[in-house]
Amino acid sequence: METKLPMVGILLLLFSLATLYAELSGDVWTGEGFAWDAPIMLFINSFRRPWLDALMILITQTGGGWSALIFGVFLVWLGYRRQWDMAAATAIGFLGAISLNTILKLIYERPRPDILVPLVVVDSYSFPSGHTITAVALYGFMAYIFWRNSRYNLAFLTMLWAALIAFSRVYLGVHYPSDVLGAVAVGGIWLLAMIVFLQHKASSR
């Protein structure tokens, strides 16, 4: 038996995410910055260890280059189960998230942080975090599919992995916390849009 998300909850969450993004993007656009970005990054830096550095680099790859492989495997799994609507929504969500990230980075052109020595090399703009948008859109949708099929443990673990990817971007010194929060908002809005579309399509049958 499939479980659907309540529309009231979705709308409240959409409003919250849109408000968060509006607040963050407005300050990024005007170049004001955030007083809490640097302290959080410096606090996280105090936990850096060689083994944890290596682990975070591994985790962050699953929101970057490796995400395409995970996306492909998940599509094959959905195709095997003949869940064509889910497969199409996953593809739209994943490719749309990448496109959104590219457009938004070019709009805001926020430089990368120089607070910490970055542990990986990046050459694009900072706001929002592309790895985080991808993680929310891809792993968030995977979690939704697991949840609606009552696989709650898998749903929780998948969402936890998305959160670890988001954290890794700050840990590695390549994003401000505000970049990650902005990406969570954008990715969450995009994810919820896909969910609303699917649930509306299912209810209209």
TORBA-552566 format. One record per residue (C-alpha): residue number from 0; z, x, y; residue in one letter. Coordinates in pm, whole numbers, m for minus. Each point is the difference from the previous one (the first is absolute). Example, Ala and Ser with C-alpha at 12.3 -4.5 7.8 and 13.67 -1.06 7.14 Angstrom:
BEGIN
 pos     up   east  north code
   0    780   1230   m450    a
   1    m66    137    344    s
END
This chain:
BEGIN
 pos     up   east  north code
   0      0      0      0    m
   1   m102    140    337    e
   2    240     11    294    t
   3   m122    m48    355    k
   4    158    122    323    l
   5    124   m283    228    p
   6   m226    m47    302    m
   7    296    m31    240    v
   8    127    341   m110    g
   9   m345    152     37    i
  10    m39   m136    354    l
  11    343    125    105    l
  12    m74    343   m140    l
  13   m341      7    169    l
  14    161    m84    334    f
  15    263    272    m47    s
  16   m258    264    m91    l
  17   m229    m98    288    a
  18    292     24    244    t
  19     99    342   m136    l
  20   m354    130     27    y
  21    m42   m134    353    a
  22    318    179    111    e
  23    m92    330   m163    l
  24   m367      6     91    s
  25     73    m91    360    g
  26    221    303     49    d
  27   m243    227   m185    v
  28   m286   m126    219    w
  29    191     78    321    t
  30    118    337   m135    g
  31    368    m83     40    e
  32    104    117   m344    g
  33    326    m83   m177    f
  34    334    174     48    a
  35     91    m53   m365    w
  36   m305    170   m152    d
  37    117    361     40    a
  38    363    m50   m116    p
  39   m114   m177   m316    i
  40   m253    273    m79    m
  41    259    275     57    l
  42    251   m182   m218    f
  43   m252    m33   m282    i
  44    m92    368     44    n
  45    357     97    m90    s
  46    m65   m122   m356    f
  47   m309    213    m59    r
  48     10    202   m322    r
  49   m287    176   m182    p
  50     15   m239   m296    w
  51     15   m304    227    l
  52   m289    136    209    d
  53   m214     19   m314    a
  54    103   m351   m108    l
  55    m78   m152    340    m
  56   m341    169      8    i
  57    m70   m154   m341    l
  58    119   m345    106    i
  59   m198      4    324    t
  60   m324     68   m190    q
  61     29   m340   m168    t
  62    m40   m153    344    g
  63   m288    232     87    g
  64   m275    142   m219    g
  65    151   m114   m329    w
  66     26   m360    120    s
  67   m372    m47    m66    a
  68     54     89   m367    l
  69    298   m235    m29    i
  70   m203   m272    174    f
  71   m283     47   m251    g
  72    229    m13   m302    v
  73    167   m314    132    f
  74   m339   m165     55    l
  75    m98     77   m360    v
  76    329   m151   m120    w
  77    m62   m318    203    l
  78   m356    m17   m129    g
  79    125     35   m358    y
  80    229   m296     64    r
  81   m292   m188    166    r
  82    198    m48    321    q
  83   m306     20    220    w
  84    159   m154    311    d
  85    281    252    m18    m
  86   m245    286    m48    a
  87   m205   m110    301    a
  88    312    m36    216    a
  89    124    342   m111    t
  90   m332    157     97    a
  91     m9   m175    337    i
  92    362     93     66    g
  93    m44    366    m89    f
  94   m329     58    182    l
  95    112   m210    294    g
  96    320    204     35    a
  97   m200    323     16    i
  98   m231   m147    263    s
  99    292   m132    208    l
 100    166    339     m5    n
 101   m315    177    117    t
 102    m55   m243    287    i
 103    361     m2    118    l
 104     31    379      0    k
 105   m306     23    223    l
 106    142   m263    235    i
 107    342    160     52    y
 108    m88    370    m45    e
 109    366     96    m36    r
 110     47    372    m70    p
 111    184    106   m312    r
 112    370     86     40    p
 113     95    362     70    d
 114    371    m44    m68    i
 115     m5    148   m351    l
 116   m217    255   m174    v
 117   m236   m225   m200    p
 118    m10     61   m374    l
 119   m360   m122    m34    v
 120   m309     49    215    v
 121   m134   m300    193    v
 122   m268    m23    269    d
 123     m6   m366    101    s
 124    198   m209    247    y
 125    355   m111    m74    s
 126     35   m373     73    f
 127     10   m186   m229    p
 128     63    178   m330    s
 129   m307    m48   m220    g
 130    184     89   m319    h
 131    259   m266     77    t
 132   m257   m270     79    i
 133   m174     77   m328    t
 134    328     m1   m190    a
 135    106   m338    141    v
 136   m342   m157    m55    a
 137    m66    139   m349    l
 138    343     29   m161    y
 139    123   m306    187    g
 140   m280   m207   m150    f
 141     63    147   m343    m
 142    366   m100     38    a
 143   m105   m351    101    y
 144   m214    m37   m312    i
 145    281    129   m221    f
 146    248   m233    171    w
 147   m210   m313    m30    r
 148    m33     75   m372    n
 149    382     32    m28    s
 150     m8    378    m50    r
 151    277     47    254    y
 152    105    350   m104    n
 153   m356    129     40    l
 154    m27   m174    336    a
 155    320    165    123    f
 156   m100    345   m122    l
 157   m345    m29    159    t
 158    147    m97    337    m
 159    252    282    m30    l
 160   m286    244    m54    w
 161   m171   m126    315    a
 162    324     60    191    a
 163     19    355   m139    l
 164   m355     70    121    i
 165     96   m121    347    a
 166    312    218      0    f
 167   m197    302   m118    s
 168   m217     m5    312    r
 169    304     54    224    v
 170    160    247   m243    y
 171   m314    214      0    l
 172      6     10    380    g
 173   m343   m154     53    v
 174    107   m337    141    h
 175    259   m138    236    y
 176    221   m276   m145    p
 177   m165   m232    254    s
 178   m339     82   m154    d
 179    131   m111   m336    v
 180    162   m317    135    l
 181   m323    m91    178    g
 182   m192     54   m321    a
 183    245   m215   m198    v
 184    m60   m278    254    a
 185   m379     29    m12    v
 186    m12     40   m377    g
 187    242   m288    m46    g
 188   m205   m233    220    i
 189   m317     90   m188    w
 190    174    m42   m337    l
 191    140   m340     93    l
 192   m343   m111    121    a
 193   m140     77   m345    m
 194    286   m188   m167    i
 195    m46   m307    222    v
 196   m372      0    m78    f
 197     60     15   m375    l
 198    269   m268     m1    q
 199   m210   m231    214    h
 200   m299     51   m227    k
 201    212    m71   m307    a
 202    151   m316    148    s
 203   m341   m137    104    s
 204   m136      4   m356    r
END
